[in-house]
Amino acid sequence: MKNTLFGILLGIILYSGFQFINSFRKHQETISLKTALIIIKNDSDFRVTNVTLKHGYGELNLSNIEIGRTAYLGFYNSSENDYSLIVKLENDSILKSGCGYFEYGLRAIETITNTKITHEDNW
């Protein structure tokens, strides 16, 4: 009887430990490949007052990205597309960039500096 209780208790402990460790691996939400994800990093010396992202199906807007902060934009994209980014900084300068052709599954990083926007993506 003691061996049975010990086995059950050991099983519960091992299972709980496995679930605890597994929860760290699965704590992030999965984003569909049909969602184009654009990460906007403000590495400039100014606050970003406005961001406009124009793509083939519409337009997205963000405002007030503080210095050193990151913002995320996502939009449904099930086929071919492109986008352009227009950024207005606190000092009234306007920066523009664009991403050429892409298909679903885009993950891009747009890094804003004082004078330009640097583009990286998974293509």
N, C-alpha and C positions, 0 to 999 in steps of 0.2 A: 504493500500500500504506500509506503514511504517513497519507494522508487517511482511509482506512478505519479504521485504529487510532485516529486522533484522534477520529473520529466515534463509535466504540464507547466510548472513554474519556469523551468528553463526555456521551454518553447515560447512562452509569453514574453519573457525577457528578450530573447533573440529576435522575435518578431517585432517587438516595440523598438528595439535598437535599429533594425533594418528600416522600419518606417521613418524613424527620426533622421537617419542618414539620407535616405531617399528623398525626404522633403527638401533638403538643401539643393539637390540636383534638379528638382522640378518646381522651383519657386517662381520661375519666370513664365509669363503667359506666352504661348506660341502665337505668332502673327502669321496670318495666311500669306502665301506667296503672291496672291492676287492683290495684296496691299503694298503699294510702293511706299517705302519708308525713307524719309529725308531727315537727317539729323543736322541741325543748324547750331554751330558752335560760335559763340561770340568771343574771339580772341583779340578784339580791337581794344583801344583805350577809351571807347565811347559806348554808351548804352545804345542798343539798337531800338529805334523808335517804331519802325514798321518793317515788316517783311511781307512781300507779295510773291506767291508762287503760282505761276500760270502754267497750266498743263492742258493737254488736248481735250479734256472733258470739263474744265472749269478753272476755278481760282480759289486759293486758300490765303488767308491773311493771319498774321501774328503781330503782336505789338509788345513793346517793353521787355526786351531780353537784356538783362543786366550784364555787365562786364564779367567775363569768365563763366557765364552760365550756358546751358545747352537747352534747346527746344527741339521738339519732335513734331513732324508733320507726316501724316499718312493719308493716302487716298486710294480708292479702289481702281485697279488697273488690270484688266483682263487680256489686254492685247498690246499692240505697238503704241508708243507714246513718246513724248518729249516734254521738257519743262524749262521754264526760265525763272530766274530768281531776281527780284528787285529789292534791294535793302536800303533803307534810309537810316543813317546814323544820327546821333544826338547833335553832332556838329553840322547838320544839314547836308552832308555829302551823300551822294547816291551811288551805290555799287550795283553792277549787274553781272549775272553769270547765266550760263545755260547748260543744260545737259542735252546732248544729242539723243539720238534714237535709243530707246530701251524697250524691253518687253517686261512681262510680269516677273516679279521676284526682285525688283530693284531695291537695293539698300545703298544709300548714298550719304556722304558726309560733306556738308558745305561749311567750310571754316572761314569766318569773316575776320579780316584784319583791317587796319586803318585805310588801306589803299586798294585791296582786291578781295575776291572770294576764291578760295581754293576748293576744287572739286575732287573727291575721291568716290569711287563706287565699286561694286562687285562685278562689273563687266570687264 
